[in-house]
Amino acid sequence: KTALEGLLGKIEGLEYIKLNIVPLPSSNCDMMLDSAFTSVDALKAYQVHPDHVYAADNFIRPFTKSRLCLDFEE
């Protein structure tokens, strides 16, 4: 949680990031990453940014059984 939320201010175009880790009993997953970017290009840059890759590779992916993703534009 700290590693991912700590990316705010370090990655250009990342406007908001929160890792929700306390789901309601009705949930069917353990966590949800909610983030907002200035553009689709900013999202693409975030996905390969070394600080994000490090956080994901060391603190998220080793403990993840499955992953769902929804990217959208408003």
N, C-alpha and C positions, 0 to 999 in steps of 0.2 A: 504494500500500500504506500509506504513512504517512498520507495524507489520510483514508482510510477507518478505519484502525485508531485514528487520533487522535480519532475521534468518541466513543470510550469515555470516559465521565465528563462528556460535554458534552450528551448527549441522554438525557433521563429515560426509564427503562424499558429502555435498552440495557444488557444484562448482559455480553455477550461479543461480540467481533468479531475475525475474523482473515481476511486475504486470503491464500490459498494460491497462490503463483506459481511453484512448482517441482514440476510434475507428473511422475509416473513416465512412462517411455516408452510404457506401455500406455494412457495417457490419451488421450481424444479432445477435450480442451479445454486452454486455456492457463492458466486461473485459476479459483478457486472462492472465493466469499465465504461464510464460515460465521459466522452471528451468532445470538444468542439474546436474547429479549425477555421482559419480565415478563408480558406479555399480548398478545393480538391488537391491542388498542387501542394499546399501545406500539409495535408494529410499524407500524401505520397512521400514527402520529405521526412515526416515524422516516422513513418513505417521503417525507413532504412537509416534513420539517424543513429549514430553509434551509442549515444546515451540510452535511447529507447531499446535498441537491440540488446544492450548489456542488461538492462533491467528485466526485460522479457526473458532472455536466455538464462538468467541466474535466479530469478525470483518467481517467475510465472510458468513458463513452459515445462520445467521439470516436474511440476506438480499438477499439470492440467491433463485431464483424461479426454475431454472433448471441448470444442470451441465453436461458438456461433458468432457471426458478425453481421451487423447491419450498418452500412454506410449510406448516408443520404444527404441530399441538398435541400435546403428550404427555398 
